[in-house]
Amino acid sequence: MPGVWHTSSFADHILYLLFSVLEQHRTTKKKKPFDAVAREAVDRIDFEDQEYLREHLYEISLKVKAELDKDDE
């Protein structure tokens, strides 16, 4: 499908990437700290001409995970 036909928002795109990072941690056989799994997952993503998103996504994932962990307490 051509990119111009894509109808979701930028926020949808970020959420998709964020959910994949969280899922990677959930399904990792060797339980590693979240920050290590998140770094590995984010570093595997090809951001093409939006390389600046790499650190943003990593930081967002750490903040979201911290909030999710608060709910578990």
C-alpha positions in Angstrom: 0.0 0.0 0.0 1.4 3.4 -0.9 2.3 5.6 2.1 0.0 8.4 0.9 -2.9 6.0 1.4 -2.1 5.6 5.0 -4.9 7.1 7.0 -3.8 6.8 10.6 -2.2 9.6 12.6 1.4 10.1 13.7 0.2 9.3 17.3 -1.1 5.9 16.0 2.3 5.3 14.5 4.1 6.0 17.8 1.6 3.9 19.7 2.1 1.0 17.4 5.9 1.2 17.9 5.4 1.7 21.7 3.2 -1.4 21.9 5.7 -3.4 20.1 8.4 -2.4 22.6 6.2 -3.3 25.5 5.2 -6.6 23.9 8.9 -7.4 23.3 9.5 -7.1 27.1 6.4 -9.1 28.0 7.4 -12.0 25.7 11.2 -12.0 26.4 12.2 -15.5 27.6 15.2 -14.2 29.6 13.8 -11.6 31.9 15.9 -8.5 31.4 15.3 -5.1 32.9 12.8 -3.1 30.8 15.3 -0.4 29.9 17.6 -2.9 28.3 14.8 -4.6 26.3 13.4 -1.2 25.3 16.9 -0.1 24.1 17.4 -3.3 22.0 13.8 -3.1 20.6 14.1 0.6 19.7 17.6 0.1 18.2 16.2 -2.5 15.8 13.6 -0.1 14.3 14.5 1.5 11.0 13.4 5.1 11.4 14.5 6.0 7.9 14.6 9.8 7.7 13.1 10.2 11.2 16.1 9.1 13.2 15.4 11.7 15.9 12.4 9.5 16.9 14.7 6.8 18.2 15.5 8.6 21.5 12.0 10.0 21.8 10.4 6.6 21.5 12.9 5.1 24.0 12.2 7.9 26.6 8.4 7.6 26.0 8.6 3.8 26.5 10.4 4.3 29.9 7.8 6.8 31.1 4.9 4.6 30.0 6.4 1.5 31.7 6.9 3.5 34.9 3.3 4.6 34.9 2.1 1.0 34.2 4.2 -0.3 37.0 2.6 2.3 39.4 -0.7 0.7 38.6 0.6 -2.7 39.7 1.6 -1.5 43.1 
